């Protein structure tokens, strides 16, 4: 089945079930990424984990976040590549309102065939 005719039908009827199907197929075709992260700076005691969870959920991402014994925040995020890249930028530059981010390290970035988590959570 070609997506081109399906996409044309979807554009012509905004509330048509085919439009929803076309949108779902487009999202499914987008590559999924997984990346581990560690954020350095003033990131503990400033609601960084709570804000990270909220931002990830807002973007439709899954994974986890937790504090480390060395004063950093670490975790993993998974989802569509564009959204993961957006979250990486947020982790590097924005964070929670009271945080100060010195740097964010990203590792183990890879393409995955399916999500390994069903939600984004705070770990303790």
Buried (B, 14 or more C-beta within 10 A) or exposed (E): EEEEEBBEBBEEEEEEEBBEBBEEBEEEEEEBBBBBBBBBBBBBEBBBBEBBBEBBEEBEBBBBBBBEEEEBBBBBBBBBBEBBBBBBEBBBEEBBEEBEBEEBEBEEBEEEEEBEBEEBBEEE
